[in-house]
Amino acid sequence: MIRTRHDRRSFLKGGLVATVALATGGVAAARLTDGSPAALLDEAANLTPAGQQIMRKVMIAVLGDMLPDEPEARDAALRDAVAELDTTIGALPPHTQKELRDLFGLLSFAPTRLALSGRWGGWQDAETAEVTALMAGLRDSGVSLRRFAYVTLHDLSTLSYYASPQAMLAMGYDGPLIT
C-alpha cells in the first residue's frame, strides 16, 4: 500500500508550483496574443479591442493618402471608420459576424497570425510599411484563405471609411438622398 503524506509543507509546495505554472501560462498567453490592446471606441458592440486595432492598422495601410494629413483629423477619421465598421458588422447575418470574429481571432493570436500573415508581433506596434507588405502578401498569395482575408480586410476598410459622414463631406458628397 502506498502512503501519501498530507501535511502543511506539501500543501504549500503544491500551491507554489501551481502559482508558478499559472504565472508562466499567463506570460505565455500574453506573448501569444496581443495582450490587452487599447480600445479605440468607448463602446463597441461587435469589435473587440484587438479587432479595432487590427482594422485601424489595416485602414492606415489600405487608405493611405485618402486619410487626412493632420494627426488629429486622421485619428478622428480612423475612429469614425472603426465605429462605422462596428455598426455595419452588427447588421450582417450571424454567420458572417462569426466568420469576421474568427478572422480577427486568427489575426490576434500570434501563431495563427504568423501562419496567415507572416507577422508574429502584435498590431499596436506594426508599422504602416509592414502592414502594406502584409496586405500585398495576402493579396498575391496562392492560398485562397489568405486571398479571402485580403479581400475581407480591404473591403471592410474602404466600406467603413467611405460610409462615414466625415469622409462623404471631405469628398464633396452630401450623402445618400434616402436615409
C-alpha positions in Angstrom: 0.0 0.0 0.0 1.3 3.4 -1.0 1.0 6.0 1.7 0.9 9.7 0.7 2.0 12.4 3.1 -0.6 15.2 3.5 0.9 17.9 5.6 1.2 21.6 5.6 4.6 21.7 3.9 3.5 19.5 0.9 0.3 21.6 0.6 2.4 24.9 0.4 4.8 23.3 -2.1 1.9 22.3 -4.3 0.4 25.8 -4.1 3.8 27.4 -5.0 4.2 25.0 -8.0 0.6 25.9 -9.1 1.2 29.6 -8.8 4.4 29.4 -10.9 2.6 27.3 -13.5 -0.3 29.8 -13.7 2.1 32.8 -13.9 4.1 31.1 -16.6 1.0 30.3 -18.5 -0.2 33.9 -18.2 3.0 35.3 -19.5 3.0 32.8 -22.4 -0.6 33.7 -23.2 0.2 37.4 -23.3 3.1 36.7 -25.6 1.0 34.6 -27.9 -1.8 37.2 -28.2 -1.7 40.9 -28.5 -2.1 41.1 -24.7 -4.7 43.7 -23.8 -4.8 46.2 -26.7 -6.2 49.6 -26.1 -9.8 50.0 -27.4 -10.3 52.8 -29.9 -14.1 53.0 -29.2 -15.6 53.6 -25.8 -18.4 51.2 -26.6 -18.2 48.7 -29.3 -20.8 46.0 -29.8 -19.1 43.8 -32.4 -15.4 44.6 -32.5 -13.0 43.6 -29.7 -10.2 46.0 -28.8 -7.9 43.7 -30.8 -10.2 43.8 -33.8 -10.3 47.6 -33.5 -6.5 47.8 -33.5 -6.2 45.4 -36.4 -8.7 47.4 -38.5 -7.1 50.7 -37.6 -3.7 49.5 -38.8 -5.2 47.9 -42.0 -7.1 51.1 -42.7 -4.0 53.2 -42.5 -2.3 50.9 -44.9 -5.2 50.5 -47.3 -6.5 54.1 -47.3 -3.1 55.7 -47.2 -3.3 59.2 -48.8 -7.1 59.2 -48.7 -6.9 59.9 -45.0 -6.5 63.4 -43.7 -2.9 64.7 -43.2 -3.4 66.3 -39.8 -2.8 63.8 -37.0 -5.9 64.7 -35.0 -8.1 64.7 -38.1 -6.5 61.4 -39.2 -7.2 59.8 -35.8 -10.8 61.1 -35.8 -11.4 59.7 -39.3 -10.0 56.3 -38.3 -12.0 56.2 -35.1 -15.2 57.1 -37.1 -14.4 54.5 -39.7 -13.9 51.8 -37.0 -17.1 52.9 -35.3 -18.9 52.7 -38.7 -17.5 49.2 -39.2 -18.6 48.1 -35.7 -22.2 49.2 -36.6 -22.0 47.6 -40.0 -20.9 44.2 -38.5 -23.9 44.3 -36.3 -26.2 44.5 -39.3 -24.6 41.5 -41.0 -26.1 37.9 -40.8 -25.0 36.0 -37.7 -22.8 33.5 -39.7 -21.0 36.4 -41.4 -20.4 38.0 -38.0 -19.0 34.7 -36.7 -16.6 34.5 -39.7 -15.4 38.0 -39.0 -14.9 37.2 -35.3 -12.9 34.1 -36.4 -10.7 36.2 -38.8 -10.0 38.8 -36.1 -9.3 35.9 -33.7 -6.8 34.4 -36.1 -5.1 37.7 -36.6 -4.9 38.3 -32.8 -3.3 35.0 -31.9 0.4 35.1 -32.7 0.9 31.5 -34.1 -2.1 31.8 -36.4 -1.3 35.4 -37.3 2.2 34.2 -38.3 0.8 31.4 -40.5 -1.8 33.6 -42.1 0.0 36.9 -42.4 3.7 36.2 -41.7 3.7 38.6 -38.7 4.5 37.4 -35.2 4.3 40.8 -33.3 1.2 42.5 -32.2 -0.8 45.0 -34.2 -0.3 48.1 -31.9 3.4 48.3 -32.8 3.0 47.4 -36.5 4.5 50.0 -38.9 2.4 51.1 -42.0 5.1 49.7 -44.4 4.8 46.3 -42.6 1.1 46.2 -42.8 1.2 47.3 -46.5 3.6 44.5 -47.3 1.5 42.0 -45.2 -1.6 43.0 -47.3 0.3 42.6 -50.5 1.4 39.2 -49.4 -2.2 38.2 -48.6 -3.4 39.6 -52.0 -0.8 37.8 -54.0 -0.9 34.5 -52.2 -1.6 31.2 -53.9 -3.6 30.2 -50.8 -7.3 31.1 -51.2 -7.8 31.6 -47.4 -5.1 34.3 -47.5 -6.6 36.0 -50.5 -10.0 35.9 -48.8 -8.5 37.5 -45.8 -7.1 40.3 -48.0 -10.4 40.9 -49.8 -12.3 41.0 -46.5 -9.8 43.4 -44.7 -9.5 45.6 -47.8 -13.2 45.9 -48.5 -14.1 46.4 -44.8 -11.6 49.2 -44.7 -12.9 51.1 -47.7 -16.5 50.4 -47.0 -16.4 51.7 -43.4 -14.3 54.7 -44.3 -16.4 55.9 -47.2 -19.6 55.2 -45.3 -18.6 57.7 -42.6 -20.2 61.2 -42.9 -16.9 62.9 -42.5 -15.4 61.1 -45.5 -18.5 61.9 -47.5 -18.1 65.6 -46.7 -14.4 65.5 -47.5 -15.2 64.1 -51.0 -17.9 66.7 -51.6 -20.7 64.2 -51.4 -23.7 65.3 -49.4 -24.7 61.7 -48.6 -27.5 59.4 -49.7 -30.8 61.0 -50.7 -32.7 58.4 -48.7 -31.6 57.6 -45.2 
